[in-house]
Amino acid sequence: MTTLLDTTYLFDKLEIEYPPVGIYDAPADSEFNPTIQPIPQKHTCIFAYFNAWKRGQTLQLTSTNYSCRGCGHWLFGKETRDRKSMVEIITQDEGLKCSKEITNRWLDYSTPYKPKYKTLFIGPLKSSMDNYLKTITLFVNPDQLSALIVAANYHHQPELPNPVSIPFGSGCMQILTILDTFEEPHAIVGSTDLAMRMYFPPNILAFTMNKAMFERICSIKENSFFEKPIFTDLKQQREK
């Protein structure tokens, strides 16, 4: 049976360039070396650490050092701004919602994540810490994203909710907070937050999964679309 970290077949077929990134809700003294911490009070987007993740480093966030105020709110449930300021930033400063009423309603429906251990580790997958793993994110190009969406639907029962969603939210929300379940297989197309895209190459998007979805996708082997012309012809076309 495929284990959580048995990614050999999947990564070979997709030709994944960037290493997967996991978010771990784990005790502060957990072994994730080498770790890095945000500079306190600097308010840096967590995706500014994209190159650090590629180098094998893990970002350690805590309920008192959470990188930026948005991340502090959405990943730790901290009240880093008053409600009026949040509404004005989203509606007026950033122009992301059509009215303050809509923004307020969106905030009413958006629940921050609150870590069990008050510490989150974001970085390369570490098999010894699987019990603390909450989400896995792959950074992919449009062809790879298309294949992952197909893979997420490969075992899907049509009467169940759609296994992949594209919700509105900040980048940090999209890699943890907005996942509506950590039990049933679910994935999110992310990196659609305009403010954080500057840290990626322009042709890269994120595909974030809970553990159940990751295991399901990794279980796909021979006789699937990965071996059929519908996928292999596409790869050959890109190589021309």
C-alpha positions in Angstrom: 0.0 0.0 0.0 1.3 3.5 -0.9 2.6 5.4 2.1 2.1 9.2 2.5 5.5 10.1 1.2 5.7 7.6 -1.7 5.8 10.3 -4.3 8.2 8.7 -6.8 5.7 7.8 -9.5 3.7 11.0 -9.2 6.7 13.3 -9.3 8.3 11.3 -12.1 5.2 11.6 -14.3 4.5 15.2 -13.5 8.2 16.2 -13.7 7.8 18.3 -10.5 10.6 20.8 -10.3 10.0 22.4 -6.9 10.0 20.3 -3.7 6.7 19.9 -1.9 6.1 22.1 1.1 4.2 20.8 4.2 2.6 22.7 7.1 3.1 21.0 10.5 1.1 21.9 13.6 3.7 20.6 16.0 5.3 21.3 19.4 7.9 24.1 19.4 10.8 21.7 20.2 10.1 19.4 17.2 13.1 18.5 15.0 12.8 20.3 11.7 16.4 21.4 11.3 17.5 23.6 9.6 14.9 26.1 10.7 14.6 29.8 10.2 12.4 32.4 12.0 11.0 35.6 10.7 12.6 38.8 11.8 10.3 40.1 14.6 8.1 43.1 13.7 9.3 43.1 10.1 5.9 41.9 8.7 7.3 39.7 5.9 5.0 37.6 3.7 5.7 33.9 4.4 6.1 33.3 0.7 9.2 35.5 0.7 10.7 32.3 2.1 10.0 30.4 -1.1 13.7 30.1 -2.0 14.5 29.1 1.6 12.1 26.2 1.2 13.8 25.2 -2.0 17.1 25.2 -0.1 15.6 22.7 2.4 15.0 25.2 5.2 11.8 25.2 7.4 10.1 28.4 8.5 9.1 28.3 12.1 6.1 30.5 13.1 4.7 31.0 16.5 1.8 32.8 18.1 4.1 35.6 19.0 6.3 35.7 15.8 4.1 35.1 12.8 5.8 37.0 10.0 3.0 39.3 8.9 -0.2 40.5 10.5 -2.4 38.8 7.9 -0.6 35.5 8.7 -0.9 36.1 12.4 -4.7 36.5 12.0 -5.4 33.7 9.5 -2.9 31.1 10.8 -3.0 31.8 14.5 -6.3 33.5 15.2 -4.6 36.7 16.5 -6.4 40.0 16.4 -3.7 41.9 14.6 -6.1 44.6 13.3 -9.5 45.8 14.3 -12.4 44.8 12.1 -12.9 48.3 10.6 -9.2 48.4 9.5 -9.4 45.0 7.9 -12.6 46.0 6.0 -11.0 49.2 4.7 -7.8 47.5 3.6 -9.6 44.8 1.7 -12.3 47.0 0.2 -10.6 50.4 -0.3 -6.8 50.0 -0.2 -6.6 46.8 -2.1 -9.9 46.9 -4.0 -10.6 43.2 -3.6 -14.3 43.4 -2.7 -17.0 45.5 -4.3 -18.3 46.9 -1.0 -17.7 47.0 2.7 -20.9 45.0 3.2 -19.6 42.1 1.1 -16.2 42.3 2.9 -17.9 42.1 6.3 -20.0 39.2 5.2 -16.9 37.4 3.8 -15.1 38.0 7.2 -18.1 36.6 9.0 -17.8 33.3 7.0 -14.0 33.1 7.2 -12.7 31.3 10.3 -9.0 31.6 11.2 -6.9 28.5 11.9 -5.8 28.1 15.5 -2.8 25.8 15.9 -3.0 23.1 18.6 0.6 23.7 19.6 0.8 27.5 18.9 3.7 26.7 16.5 3.6 26.0 12.8 6.5 24.7 10.7 6.4 25.3 6.9 9.0 23.6 4.8 10.1 20.3 3.2 8.2 17.1 4.0 9.6 15.2 6.9 8.3 11.6 7.3 9.1 11.4 11.0 6.6 14.2 11.6 3.7 12.8 9.6 1.4 12.8 12.6 1.6 16.6 12.8 1.3 17.2 9.0 -1.8 19.3 8.0 -1.3 20.2 4.4 1.0 19.5 1.4 1.5 22.1 -1.3 3.0 21.5 -4.7 4.2 24.5 -6.8 3.3 23.7 -10.4 2.9 25.0 -13.9 -0.5 25.0 -15.7 0.0 21.6 -17.4 1.0 20.0 -14.0 -1.9 21.7 -12.3 -4.3 20.3 -14.9 -3.0 16.8 -14.3 -3.3 17.2 -10.5 -7.0 18.3 -10.8 -7.7 15.3 -12.9 -5.9 13.1 -10.3 -7.9 14.6 -7.5 -11.1 13.6 -9.4 -9.8 10.1 -10.4 -11.5 8.3 -7.5 -14.1 10.9 -6.9 -17.7 9.9 -6.3 -19.9 12.4 -8.2 -22.5 12.7 -5.5 -19.9 14.1 -3.1 -18.7 17.7 -2.9 -16.2 18.8 -5.5 -12.7 17.6 -4.4 -11.0 20.7 -5.7 -11.9 24.3 -5.0 -10.5 27.8 -5.9 -11.5 30.0 -2.9 -10.8 33.7 -2.5 -8.3 34.5 0.3 -4.8 35.5 1.1 -1.9 33.1 0.2 -1.5 31.9 3.7 -5.2 31.2 4.0 -5.0 29.1 0.8 -2.3 26.8 2.1 -4.1 26.0 5.4 -7.0 28.0 6.7 -9.6 27.6 3.9 -9.4 23.8 3.6 -12.8 22.9 4.9 -11.7 19.4 6.1 -8.6 17.6 7.2 -10.4 14.2 7.1 -12.0 13.9 3.6 -9.8 14.3 0.5 -9.8 17.9 -0.5 -7.5 20.2 -2.5 -7.2 23.9 -3.2 -5.8 25.8 -6.2 -3.9 28.6 -4.6 -1.3 31.3 -5.1 -4.0 33.5 -6.6 -3.3 36.2 -4.0 -1.9 39.0 -6.1 0.2 40.3 -3.2 2.2 37.1 -2.8 2.7 36.2 -6.5 5.8 38.4 -6.7 7.7 35.7 -4.9 7.1 33.0 -7.6 8.0 32.6 -11.2 5.0 33.9 -13.3 3.9 30.5 -14.6 3.6 28.9 -11.1 0.5 28.2 -9.1 0.0 26.2 -5.9 -2.0 23.0 -5.4 -2.6 22.4 -1.7 -3.9 19.1 -0.4 -4.8 17.6 3.0 -3.1 14.3 3.8 -6.1 12.3 2.7 -6.0 13.8 -0.8 -2.3 13.5 -1.1 -2.4 9.8 -0.2 -5.2 9.3 -2.7 -3.3 11.0 -5.5 -0.1 9.2 -4.7 -2.0 5.9 -4.9 -2.6 6.4 -8.7 -0.3 4.1 -10.7 -0.3 2.2 -14.0 -3.4 2.1 -16.2 -4.3 5.6 -15.3 -4.3 8.7 -17.5 -0.6 9.2 -16.7 0.1 6.3 -19.1 -2.4 7.2 -21.8 -1.9 9.4 -24.9 -4.1 12.1 -23.5 -1.3 12.9 -21.1 1.9 11.5 -22.8 1.1 13.4 -26.0 0.9 16.6 -24.1 4.3 16.1 -22.5 5.8 15.2 -25.9 4.3 18.4 -27.4 5.9 20.5 -24.7 9.3 19.0 -25.5 9.3 20.1 -29.1 
